[in-house]
Amino acid sequence: MQESEALSQPCEDRDFAEWHQGCPWCAVWVVMLQGHGLESVLQQARSRLGDALLPRHARQPHITLAYRGLCGGGDEHAVREYDRLALRADVAMLQSLRLSPFAVQIVGAGSFTTVPYLGVGQGQECLQHLHTALVPVEPAPGWRYVPHVTLGHYARRRPLREAVDKLLALIQDLPVVEVRELALARYAAADIAGPLTIEGVFELDTGRYVAAPGALWPEPL
């Protein structure tokens, strides 16, 4: 997630089958951000960027903590990256952190080459701590974690500074949101802009993981 002052990189709204090779889901740990007036702000921000973005973006407001990878499709799937054992290890690690509920506030804006985003002010340290625990080794040299709320995928090449300036003219400080749980979510690997499905939640105050109805990995883990 490196920022750049170059041009945006257009994305295609298609099934990237060469990546998932038929593995149906991709798992991520996230902080969900429904309510608190954020949906309206996101709609305004997307409207301000107009045709610079792909028109379809069904993913709910969230802050990604850690990518966990392709999953589902049977334990023997060739490209599967995440399973029940990996989830069990994640839950044990999160329990060992003994992290209390914390507050986050969405402020400011920025852009990666593929997506513009709203930034995070208060709560960055807790989010970074969680990310580092879940991803102790970053995936590539020079890669760094930036907590953010994605607005969509770019549809055409535009100066990134132009997009950020449009967003900064709109964004006002939003209410502080208390984070009491982390969500393991999954999205259909064939749909780059599809909605998140909650697989389960980790309760910060109790240290308990609760699988959602219809979970791939129902309790007990």
N, C-alpha and C positions, 0 to 999 in steps of 0.2 A: 504494500500500500504506500507507494512513494508518490509524493506530489511532484508536479512538473509545471514549468511555465511554458511548455510547448503547446501544441494543439491537441484537442481531444481526439480520441480514437473511436471511430464509429463502431457500434456493435450490431450484430444481426439478430433479429428475433426469430430464432430457428432452433431445431433440435440438434444439439451438438453430440450426435451419436458416436462420433469418433472419440469423444472423451468418456462417456459413461458406458459405452459398449453393451447397452441393454440393462445395466444395473439401475433399478427404478428410482432410488431415492438418494439424496445427499443430506447428511446430518451436520448441524451447527449448534453450538451453544450460544444463546442470545439473551439479551434483556428485552422483553417486550414492552412497548410504550403506548398501548392503546389509551385513548382518552386524553385528558389534560389539555385539550385544545390543539394537540399536535397535528391531527389529521387535517384540520383546516389550513394550518400553516403549510403543510406539505403540498396540499392541493394548490395553494397560492404560489408556492415556489415553483412547482412544475409548470403552472400556467405562465409564469414569468419567463421561464426558459423556452417555452413554446416548442417549435419544431426542431430545436436542438436535441430533444430527447425522443427516444422511441415512444410512440403514443400509449403503449400498454405497459403498466407496472402494477401488478396486483399484490406485491409483497407488503405485508403489514409493517407499520413503523417499528423498528427494533434497532438495537445496537448489537452487532456481532461480537462475541467474546472469542470464539475459536472455531475454525473450520475443522470438522471431524471426518468428512469424506463420504464416499459412496457406500451405500448400505442397502440391505434388502436383497431380494432376488435369490435367496438361498445361500447357505454358508459356503458353498463351493464356487460361487461366482468368481470369475477370474480377476475382476478389477475391484472386488469388494475391499473397502478400507476400514470399515467400522462395524463392530458387532457387539453382542451382549457382554463379552469379556472386556472389551474396551470401555463400554459404558460403566460396567462395574468398577473398573479402575478409576475412571473419571469421578464417580460418586465418592469413592474412598478418598481420593485426593482432595475433593472439595470439602469433605467432612473434616479432614485433617487441618484445613485452613482456619476453621472456626470463625469465619467471617460473619460479622453482624450485618443486619440490614443497613443500607447506606443510601444517600441521596445523589441524584444526578440532575443536571440542568443542561438543556440544549441551548447553545449559544453560538453565534457566528456561522460561517460557512467556508467551504473549501472545495477542492476538486482533485480527484485522481484523473488519470488520462481517460478512463472508461466511464466514470460516474461522478457527478457532482454530489455534494453532501452537506448536511448541517453538522456543525461541530458539537463537542461536549466540553463544558466548562467544569463545574463542580462534579466530582465523582470520578475524574480521570484516574486518580491514583488507585482507587479500588478496582476499576475496570482493567487497568494495566496489571495489577497484582493478579487478578483472576486469569488474564490472558497468559501471563508468564508461567503461571502454575500449570495451565492446560497445554501450553505450547512452549516448553523449555528451550527448544532449539528452533529458531526461525527457519522458514523454508528455503530462503535464499540469501546470499550476502547482500547487505544493504537494505534488506526488507525491514520495515518497522511497522508496529501496530499503531494505528490511529483510530481511537474510538469515534464513531460517526453514525449518522442516520442517512442511508442512501436515498437519493431522490429519483433514481431511474438510470437508464443506460443512454449514453449519447448515441444519436442517430446520424450525426454528421460532424465534420471537422470544424471546430470553433476554437478561438483562443481561450484557454482556460481562465485567464484573468477576466475576460468579458463575462463569462458565466458567473464567476464568483462575485464580481461587482454588482450584477443584477440581483443576486441573492442577498448580499449585505445591505442593499438598499431596502430590502423587505423585512428581514428577520429582526424581531425584537426578542428580548429575553423572555423565555417561557417559564411557567411555574416550575419549581423544584419538584421532582418526582421521587418518591421513596421506593427503593428497590428492595422487595422482601423475598423475591424468588428469582432463580435463573431457570430458563427454559431450554430443554433440548428440543430443537425443532428440526423438521425435515421438509425439503421441497422436492418436487418431481424433477429428476435430473434432466428430463427432456424439455423442461420449460424454464428458461432463464429468468422469466419475469413473473412466474406463478406464485401463488400464496404459500405461506408457511403453514405446516400442520404441526401442532404441538405433540411431541412424543411423550414428554413428561416434564415435571418441574422439580427443582431442588430447592427446598425451603431453607432459607438462610437462618431463620430463628430456631428451627428444630434440627437442622442437619439431615432431614429426611427427603428421600427421593420418592415421588409419587408418579406412577405411570398414568398416562391419559387413556381414556376409553379408546379402544382400537389400536393400542400401541403395538409396534413391531416386537417390543420386548416387554411384555407384561410382568408385573411383580409376581413372585420375588425374583430379584436379579440373581 
